[in-house]
Amino acid sequence: MYQSNLHTENTIRLMEIVLALTGDDKCYPYQNPPYALDHDGVITLSGALRSELNKNGNQDLVVWAHQNIVSLFKES
């Protein structure tokens, strides 16, 4: 699979997981983002998101999510 196709597929999969976790949360994503970014640039995924990514079928997204989640949620 081409890199751009893989990136698109992973983006869709991650966003579907995040959407399923956030459901009706009216504060999402501004007050309850699915990750935290500290002053050193270290990313910490939320506990619920980590749990979902550690399930069978999603484990391949763990590293990818750490590398890409900030750019997916960056405000334009």
C-alpha positions as CSV (number, residue, x, y, z in Angstrom):
1,M,0.0,0.0,0.0
2,Y,1.3,3.5,-0.8
3,Q,2.4,5.7,2.1
4,S,-0.3,8.3,1.4
5,N,-3.0,5.5,1.3
6,L,-1.7,4.1,4.6
7,H,-1.7,7.5,6.2
8,T,-5.3,8.1,5.0
9,E,-6.4,4.6,6.2
10,N,-4.8,5.1,9.6
11,T,-6.3,8.6,10.0
12,I,-9.8,7.2,9.3
13,R,-9.3,4.3,11.7
14,L,-8.0,6.6,14.5
15,M,-10.7,9.2,14.0
16,E,-13.4,6.5,14.1
17,I,-11.9,5.2,17.4
18,V,-11.8,8.7,18.8
19,L,-15.3,9.5,17.7
20,A,-16.6,6.2,19.3
21,L,-14.9,7.2,22.6
22,T,-16.1,10.8,22.7
23,G,-19.7,10.1,21.6
24,D,-21.9,12.9,22.9
25,D,-19.1,14.8,24.7
26,K,-20.0,18.4,23.9
27,C,-16.6,19.7,25.1
28,Y,-14.7,17.5,22.7
29,P,-12.1,18.2,21.3
30,Y,-11.4,21.6,22.8
31,Q,-11.7,20.8,26.5
32,N,-11.3,17.0,26.3
33,P,-8.7,16.2,23.6
34,P,-7.7,12.5,23.2
35,Y,-4.1,13.4,24.0
36,A,-1.9,15.7,26.1
37,L,1.2,17.5,24.8
38,D,3.6,18.6,27.5
39,H,6.0,21.6,27.2
40,D,8.8,19.2,26.0
41,G,6.6,18.0,23.1
42,V,6.0,14.6,24.7
43,I,2.6,13.2,23.7
44,T,0.5,11.2,26.1
45,L,-2.6,9.5,24.8
46,S,-5.7,9.6,27.0
47,G,-6.3,6.4,29.0
48,A,-9.4,5.5,27.0
49,L,-7.7,5.9,23.7
50,R,-4.7,3.9,24.9
51,S,-7.0,1.1,25.9
52,E,-8.7,1.0,22.5
53,L,-5.4,1.1,20.7
54,N,-4.0,-1.8,22.7
55,K,-6.9,-4.0,21.6
56,N,-6.4,-6.6,18.9
57,G,-6.7,-5.1,15.5
58,N,-5.7,-1.6,16.7
59,Q,-2.2,-2.2,18.0
60,D,-0.6,-1.2,14.7
61,L,-1.9,2.3,15.3
62,V,-0.2,2.9,18.7
63,V,3.1,4.3,17.3
64,W,1.4,5.9,14.3
65,A,-1.0,7.8,16.6
66,H,1.9,9.1,18.7
67,Q,3.6,10.4,15.6
68,N,0.5,11.9,13.9
69,I,-2.2,12.8,16.4
70,V,-1.1,16.3,17.0
71,S,-1.2,17.2,13.3
72,L,-4.7,15.6,13.0
73,F,-6.1,17.9,15.8
74,K,-4.1,21.0,15.1
75,E,-6.4,24.0,14.6
76,S,-6.1,25.6,11.1
